[in-house]
Amino acid sequence: MKAKFTQSFKIQAVKKALNRSNGTTVKKIADELGIGQSTLGKWIIKSRNNELEKTSIINVTKEKRPQDFNLEERMDLIISCSSLNESEVSQLCRKKGIFSHHIKQWTENFTQGQITNMNSNNGNENKQLKAENKALKKEINRKDKALAETAALLVLQKKVQEIWGSNEVNLQ
């Protein structure tokens, strides 16, 4: 027998799943709510297609942060805002979940040529750069130790030569 869930329960479950913290999985949330993971997944897909509840307009998608907008979306917003007055720009920004100063900053970046690609590769690129940095630091430490060892051997060789003379001992 299939369990029946109310629309409000479904919406709240989807909101909880989409607004979860980084360490929480969808499976864990589904278990907490007493529903199947596949069921929760279907509700999320329906909510993204606006099929979960057609009677009211509820934005259950995860809100975008300003840094989540790609270059194309930023340019579209800049173009849209160029013909609007200050209050209309603020209204549009509220709908998009950003502030008007973001639009101004993006416009300034585009005009000054400070355009950087804001793809999800930044996270991967940062991880790769951190790993490379760690490997380089490890290599520098190894070389520093080898250099210190070589310097110590040279100092010892000079001391040996001073004590016994240069003809008796040759460490090379």
C-alpha atoms as an extended CHARMM CRD file, in Angstrom:
* protein
*
       172  EXT
         1         1  MET       CA              0.0000000000        0.0000000000        0.0000000000  PROA      1               0.0000000000
         2         2  LYS       CA              1.4200000000        3.3730000000       -1.0370000000  PROA      2               0.0000000000
         3         3  ALA       CA              1.7800000000        6.0910000000        1.5450000000  PROA      3               0.0000000000
         4         4  LYS       CA              0.0500000000        9.3690000000        0.7110000000  PROA      4               0.0000000000
         5         5  PHE       CA              1.8670000000       12.5900000000        1.4290000000  PROA      5               0.0000000000
         6         6  THR       CA              0.3900000000       16.0620000000        1.4090000000  PROA      6               0.0000000000
         7         7  GLN       CA              1.5900000000       18.6750000000       -1.0380000000  PROA      7               0.0000000000
         8         8  SER       CA              2.9280000000       20.8260000000        1.7900000000  PROA      8               0.0000000000
         9         9  PHE       CA              4.9500000000       17.8750000000        3.1380000000  PROA      9               0.0000000000
        10        10  LYS       CA              6.4040000000       17.2620000000       -0.3280000000  PROA      10              0.0000000000
        11        11  ILE       CA              7.3290000000       20.9290000000       -0.7380000000  PROA      11              0.0000000000
        12        12  GLN       CA              8.9420000000       21.0950000000        2.7070000000  PROA      12              0.0000000000
        13        13  ALA       CA             10.8750000000       17.8840000000        2.0220000000  PROA      13              0.0000000000
        14        14  VAL       CA             12.1740000000       19.2600000000       -1.2870000000  PROA      14              0.0000000000
        15        15  LYS       CA             13.1620000000       22.5540000000        0.3600000000  PROA      15              0.0000000000
        16        16  LYS       CA             15.0000000000       20.6650000000        3.0820000000  PROA      16              0.0000000000
        17        17  ALA       CA             16.8260000000       18.5590000000        0.4890000000  PROA      17              0.0000000000
        18        18  LEU       CA             17.8190000000       21.5410000000       -1.6640000000  PROA      18              0.0000000000
        19        19  ASN       CA             18.9290000000       23.6960000000        1.2700000000  PROA      19              0.0000000000
        20        20  ARG       CA             20.9170000000       20.9810000000        3.0210000000  PROA      20              0.0000000000
        21        21  SER       CA             24.4200000000       21.5670000000        4.3080000000  PROA      21              0.0000000000
        22        22  ASN       CA             27.4290000000       20.2280000000        2.4040000000  PROA      22              0.0000000000
        23        23  GLY       CA             27.9110000000       17.1690000000        4.6020000000  PROA      23              0.0000000000
        24        24  THR       CA             24.2940000000       15.9780000000        4.4770000000  PROA      24              0.0000000000
        25        25  THR       CA             23.1980000000       13.5630000000        1.7740000000  PROA      25              0.0000000000
        26        26  VAL       CA             19.7680000000       13.2590000000        0.1550000000  PROA      26              0.0000000000
        27        27  LYS       CA             19.6010000000        9.6890000000        1.4630000000  PROA      27              0.0000000000
        28        28  LYS       CA             20.0700000000       10.9020000000        5.0420000000  PROA      28              0.0000000000
        29        29  ILE       CA             17.3150000000       13.4950000000        4.6610000000  PROA      29              0.0000000000
        30        30  ALA       CA             14.9880000000       10.9130000000        3.0970000000  PROA      30              0.0000000000
        31        31  ASP       CA             15.6540000000        8.5350000000        6.0030000000  PROA      31              0.0000000000
        32        32  GLU       CA             14.9550000000       11.3060000000        8.5320000000  PROA      32              0.0000000000
        33        33  LEU       CA             11.6330000000       12.0380000000        6.8450000000  PROA      33              0.0000000000
        34        34  GLY       CA             10.7150000000        8.3780000000        6.5270000000  PROA      34              0.0000000000
        35        35  ILE       CA             10.5090000000        8.3440000000        2.7470000000  PROA      35              0.0000000000
        36        36  GLY       CA             12.5050000000        6.6270000000        0.0420000000  PROA      36              0.0000000000
        37        37  GLN       CA             15.4500000000        8.3280000000       -1.5910000000  PROA      37              0.0000000000
        38        38  SER       CA             14.0030000000        7.7270000000       -5.0610000000  PROA      38              0.0000000000
        39        39  THR       CA             10.6940000000        9.2760000000       -3.9720000000  PROA      39              0.0000000000
        40        40  LEU       CA             12.4590000000       12.3980000000       -2.7250000000  PROA      40              0.0000000000
        41        41  GLY       CA             14.4620000000       12.5000000000       -5.9580000000  PROA      41              0.0000000000
        42        42  LYS       CA             11.2480000000       12.3790000000       -8.0140000000  PROA      42              0.0000000000
        43        43  TRP       CA              9.7740000000       15.2200000000       -5.9520000000  PROA      43              0.0000000000
        44        44  ILE       CA             12.8920000000       17.3190000000       -6.5440000000  PROA      44              0.0000000000
        45        45  ILE       CA             12.6720000000       16.7230000000      -10.3090000000  PROA      45              0.0000000000
        46        46  LYS       CA              8.9670000000       17.6180000000      -10.2770000000  PROA      46              0.0000000000
        47        47  SER       CA              9.6560000000       20.7910000000       -8.3160000000  PROA      47              0.0000000000
        48        48  ARG       CA             12.3000000000       21.8870000000      -10.8100000000  PROA      48              0.0000000000
        49        49  ASN       CA              9.7960000000       21.3530000000      -13.6130000000  PROA      49              0.0000000000
        50        50  ASN       CA              7.1420000000       23.2400000000      -11.5810000000  PROA      50              0.0000000000
        51        51  GLU       CA              4.9370000000       20.1420000000      -11.5030000000  PROA      51              0.0000000000
        52        52  LEU       CA              4.9580000000       19.5880000000       -7.7430000000  PROA      52              0.0000000000
        53        53  GLU       CA              2.3550000000       22.2160000000       -6.9520000000  PROA      53              0.0000000000
        54        54  LYS       CA              0.7360000000       24.1320000000       -9.7480000000  PROA      54              0.0000000000
        55        55  THR       CA             -1.6110000000       26.2250000000       -7.6180000000  PROA      55              0.0000000000
        56        56  SER       CA              1.0340000000       28.4780000000       -6.1010000000  PROA      56              0.0000000000
        57        57  ILE       CA              4.3230000000       29.7930000000       -7.3630000000  PROA      57              0.0000000000
        58        58  ILE       CA              6.9640000000       28.6630000000       -4.9140000000  PROA      58              0.0000000000
        59        59  ASN       CA             10.5980000000       28.8500000000       -5.8020000000  PROA      59              0.0000000000
        60        60  VAL       CA             12.0030000000       25.6120000000       -4.4320000000  PROA      60              0.0000000000
        61        61  THR       CA             15.1880000000       25.6890000000       -6.4310000000  PROA      61              0.0000000000
        62        62  LYS       CA             18.3540000000       26.5030000000       -4.6240000000  PROA      62              0.0000000000
        63        63  GLU       CA             19.0140000000       30.2420000000       -4.7880000000  PROA      63              0.0000000000
        64        64  LYS       CA             21.9620000000       31.3590000000       -6.8440000000  PROA      64              0.0000000000
        65        65  ARG       CA             24.6920000000       33.3420000000       -5.2210000000  PROA      65              0.0000000000
        66        66  PRO       CA             26.2230000000       36.2180000000       -7.2120000000  PROA      66              0.0000000000
        67        67  GLN       CA             29.3620000000       34.1670000000       -7.8710000000  PROA      67              0.0000000000
        68        68  ASP       CA             27.2170000000       31.3450000000       -9.3170000000  PROA      68              0.0000000000
        69        69  PHE       CA             26.1450000000       33.4620000000      -12.3070000000  PROA      69              0.0000000000
        70        70  ASN       CA             28.1170000000       32.5940000000      -15.4270000000  PROA      70              0.0000000000
        71        71  LEU       CA             29.3850000000       35.2480000000      -17.8410000000  PROA      71              0.0000000000
        72        72  GLU       CA             26.4130000000       34.9310000000      -20.1890000000  PROA      72              0.0000000000
        73        73  GLU       CA             23.8970000000       35.4020000000      -17.3660000000  PROA      73              0.0000000000
        74        74  ARG       CA             25.8760000000       38.3600000000      -16.0440000000  PROA      74              0.0000000000
        75        75  MET       CA             25.9310000000       40.0030000000      -19.4690000000  PROA      75              0.0000000000
        76        76  ASP       CA             22.1680000000       39.4200000000      -19.9000000000  PROA      76              0.0000000000
        77        77  LEU       CA             21.5070000000       41.1040000000      -16.5570000000  PROA      77              0.0000000000
        78        78  ILE       CA             23.7830000000       44.0370000000      -17.4100000000  PROA      78              0.0000000000
        79        79  ILE       CA             21.9670000000       44.5350000000      -20.7230000000  PROA      79              0.0000000000
        80        80  SER       CA             18.5680000000       44.1950000000      -19.0360000000  PROA      80              0.0000000000
        81        81  CYS       CA             19.4650000000       46.7520000000      -16.3870000000  PROA      81              0.0000000000
        82        82  SER       CA             20.9730000000       49.2710000000      -18.7800000000  PROA      82              0.0000000000
        83        83  SER       CA             17.5840000000       50.6390000000      -19.8190000000  PROA      83              0.0000000000
        84        84  LEU       CA             16.0160000000       50.5470000000      -16.3320000000  PROA      84              0.0000000000
        85        85  ASN       CA             15.9550000000       53.2100000000      -13.6540000000  PROA      85              0.0000000000
        86        86  GLU       CA             17.3610000000       52.6380000000      -10.1520000000  PROA      86              0.0000000000
        87        87  SER       CA             14.1450000000       51.2930000000       -8.5860000000  PROA      87              0.0000000000
        88        88  GLU       CA             13.4640000000       48.9350000000      -11.4950000000  PROA      88              0.0000000000
        89        89  VAL       CA             17.0630000000       47.6560000000      -11.3020000000  PROA      89              0.0000000000
        90        90  SER       CA             16.5960000000       46.9990000000       -7.5770000000  PROA      90              0.0000000000
        91        91  GLN       CA             13.3530000000       45.1630000000       -8.2600000000  PROA      91              0.0000000000
        92        92  LEU       CA             14.9690000000       42.9670000000      -10.9350000000  PROA      92              0.0000000000
        93        93  CYS       CA             17.9130000000       42.2670000000       -8.6400000000  PROA      93              0.0000000000
        94        94  ARG       CA             15.5770000000       41.1710000000       -5.8300000000  PROA      94              0.0000000000
        95        95  LYS       CA             13.9360000000       38.7000000000       -8.2070000000  PROA      95              0.0000000000
        96        96  LYS       CA             17.3460000000       37.2960000000       -9.1560000000  PROA      96              0.0000000000
        97        97  GLY       CA             18.5990000000       37.1910000000       -5.5500000000  PROA      97              0.0000000000
        98        98  ILE       CA             21.4300000000       39.7020000000       -6.0120000000  PROA      98              0.0000000000
        99        99  PHE       CA             22.0720000000       43.3550000000       -5.2120000000  PROA      99              0.0000000000
       100       100  SER       CA             22.3990000000       46.2770000000       -7.5830000000  PROA      100             0.0000000000
       101       101  HSD       CA             26.0430000000       46.7350000000       -6.6110000000  PROA      101             0.0000000000
       102       102  HSD       CA             26.7370000000       43.3140000000       -8.1670000000  PROA      102             0.0000000000
       103       103  ILE       CA             25.4310000000       44.5990000000      -11.4920000000  PROA      103             0.0000000000
       104       104  LYS       CA             27.6330000000       47.6920000000      -11.1920000000  PROA      104             0.0000000000
       105       105  GLN       CA             30.6830000000       45.5880000000      -10.3580000000  PROA      105             0.0000000000
       106       106  TRP       CA             30.0440000000       43.1930000000      -13.2410000000  PROA      106             0.0000000000
       107       107  THR       CA             29.6200000000       46.1450000000      -15.6250000000  PROA      107             0.0000000000
       108       108  GLU       CA             32.8820000000       47.6260000000      -14.4070000000  PROA      108             0.0000000000
       109       109  ASN       CA             34.6550000000       44.2730000000      -14.8180000000  PROA      109             0.0000000000
       110       110  PHE       CA             33.3790000000       43.9080000000      -18.3740000000  PROA      110             0.0000000000
       111       111  THR       CA             34.3640000000       47.4460000000      -19.3680000000  PROA      111             0.0000000000
       112       112  GLN       CA             37.8260000000       47.1640000000      -17.8180000000  PROA      112             0.0000000000
       113       113  GLY       CA             38.4630000000       43.7750000000      -19.3770000000  PROA      113             0.0000000000
       114       114  GLN       CA             38.7270000000       41.9640000000      -16.0560000000  PROA      114             0.0000000000
       115       115  ILE       CA             36.5820000000       39.1240000000      -17.2780000000  PROA      115             0.0000000000
       116       116  THR       CA             37.2670000000       35.7710000000      -15.7230000000  PROA      116             0.0000000000
       117       117  ASN       CA             35.4020000000       32.6260000000      -16.5220000000  PROA      117             0.0000000000
       118       118  MET       CA             33.2940000000       31.7340000000      -13.5090000000  PROA      118             0.0000000000
       119       119  ASN       CA             32.6820000000       28.0850000000      -14.3350000000  PROA      119             0.0000000000
       120       120  SER       CA             32.6870000000       25.3230000000      -11.7620000000  PROA      120             0.0000000000
       121       121  ASN       CA             36.2510000000       24.6110000000      -12.8920000000  PROA      121             0.0000000000
       122       122  ASN       CA             37.4170000000       27.2230000000      -10.3940000000  PROA      122             0.0000000000
       123       123  GLY       CA             36.9190000000       24.7940000000       -7.5280000000  PROA      123             0.0000000000
       124       124  ASN       CA             38.7190000000       22.0100000000       -9.3520000000  PROA      124             0.0000000000
       125       125  GLU       CA             41.4080000000       24.4050000000      -10.4700000000  PROA      125             0.0000000000
       126       126  ASN       CA             41.9190000000       25.5770000000       -6.8890000000  PROA      126             0.0000000000
       127       127  LYS       CA             42.2500000000       21.9920000000       -5.6740000000  PROA      127             0.0000000000
       128       128  GLN       CA             44.7430000000       21.2330000000       -8.4220000000  PROA      128             0.0000000000
       129       129  LEU       CA             46.7720000000       24.3460000000       -7.6310000000  PROA      129             0.0000000000
       130       130  LYS       CA             46.7810000000       23.5270000000       -3.9090000000  PROA      130             0.0000000000
       131       131  ALA       CA             48.0150000000       20.0040000000       -4.6240000000  PROA      131             0.0000000000
       132       132  GLU       CA             50.7190000000       21.3500000000       -6.9270000000  PROA      132             0.0000000000
       133       133  ASN       CA             51.7220000000       23.9310000000       -4.3030000000  PROA      133             0.0000000000
       134       134  LYS       CA             51.9570000000       21.2100000000       -1.6510000000  PROA      134             0.0000000000
       135       135  ALA       CA             54.1240000000       19.0420000000       -3.9170000000  PROA      135             0.0000000000
       136       136  LEU       CA             56.4250000000       21.9740000000       -4.6950000000  PROA      136             0.0000000000
       137       137  LYS       CA             56.8070000000       22.8200000000       -0.9980000000  PROA      137             0.0000000000
       138       138  LYS       CA             57.6720000000       19.2010000000       -0.2930000000  PROA      138             0.0000000000
       139       139  GLU       CA             60.2920000000       19.2650000000       -3.0540000000  PROA      139             0.0000000000
       140       140  ILE       CA             61.7890000000       22.5130000000       -1.6930000000  PROA      140             0.0000000000
       141       141  ASN       CA             62.0220000000       21.0140000000        1.8060000000  PROA      141             0.0000000000
       142       142  ARG       CA             63.7650000000       17.9320000000        0.4150000000  PROA      142             0.0000000000
       143       143  LYS       CA             66.2580000000       20.0510000000       -1.4910000000  PROA      143             0.0000000000
       144       144  ASP       CA             66.8750000000       22.2850000000        1.5410000000  PROA      144             0.0000000000
       145       145  LYS       CA             67.7050000000       19.2230000000        3.6300000000  PROA      145             0.0000000000
       146       146  ALA       CA             70.0460000000       17.9080000000        0.9370000000  PROA      146             0.0000000000
       147       147  LEU       CA             71.7480000000       21.2980000000        0.7110000000  PROA      147             0.0000000000
       148       148  ALA       CA             72.1580000000       21.4680000000        4.5010000000  PROA      148             0.0000000000
       149       149  GLU       CA             73.6360000000       17.9700000000        4.5100000000  PROA      149             0.0000000000
       150       150  THR       CA             76.1040000000       18.9040000000        1.7410000000  PROA      150             0.0000000000
       151       151  ALA       CA             77.1130000000       22.0670000000        3.6050000000  PROA      151             0.0000000000
       152       152  ALA       CA             77.6850000000       20.0580000000        6.7910000000  PROA      152             0.0000000000
       153       153  LEU       CA             79.8750000000       17.5760000000        4.8940000000  PROA      153             0.0000000000
       154       154  LEU       CA             81.9530000000       20.4010000000        3.4190000000  PROA      154             0.0000000000
       155       155  VAL       CA             82.4670000000       21.9500000000        6.8460000000  PROA      155             0.0000000000
       156       156  LEU       CA             83.4980000000       18.5770000000        8.2550000000  PROA      156             0.0000000000
       157       157  GLN       CA             85.8640000000       18.0040000000        5.3400000000  PROA      157             0.0000000000
       158       158  LYS       CA             87.5570000000       21.3600000000        5.9760000000  PROA      158             0.0000000000
       159       159  LYS       CA             87.9150000000       20.5710000000        9.6860000000  PROA      159             0.0000000000
       160       160  VAL       CA             89.4020000000       17.1700000000        8.9080000000  PROA      160             0.0000000000
       161       161  GLN       CA             91.8870000000       18.8100000000        6.5280000000  PROA      161             0.0000000000
       162       162  GLU       CA             92.8560000000       21.3500000000        9.1890000000  PROA      162             0.0000000000
       163       163  ILE       CA             93.4320000000       18.6520000000       11.7940000000  PROA      163             0.0000000000
       164       164  TRP       CA             95.2360000000       15.9950000000        9.7350000000  PROA      164             0.0000000000
       165       165  GLY       CA             96.3370000000       17.9440000000        6.7200000000  PROA      165             0.0000000000
       166       166  SER       CA             95.1690000000       17.7810000000        3.1520000000  PROA      166             0.0000000000
       167       167  ASN       CA             97.3660000000       14.8600000000        2.0070000000  PROA      167             0.0000000000
       168       168  GLU       CA             96.1700000000       12.2270000000        4.4660000000  PROA      168             0.0000000000
       169       169  VAL       CA             92.3570000000       12.2860000000        4.0300000000  PROA      169             0.0000000000
       170       170  ASN       CA             90.3750000000       12.6190000000        0.8040000000  PROA      170             0.0000000000
       171       171  LEU       CA             86.6190000000       12.2140000000        1.3640000000  PROA      171             0.0000000000
       172       172  GLN       CA             85.6160000000       12.5600000000       -2.2430000000  PROA      172             0.0000000000
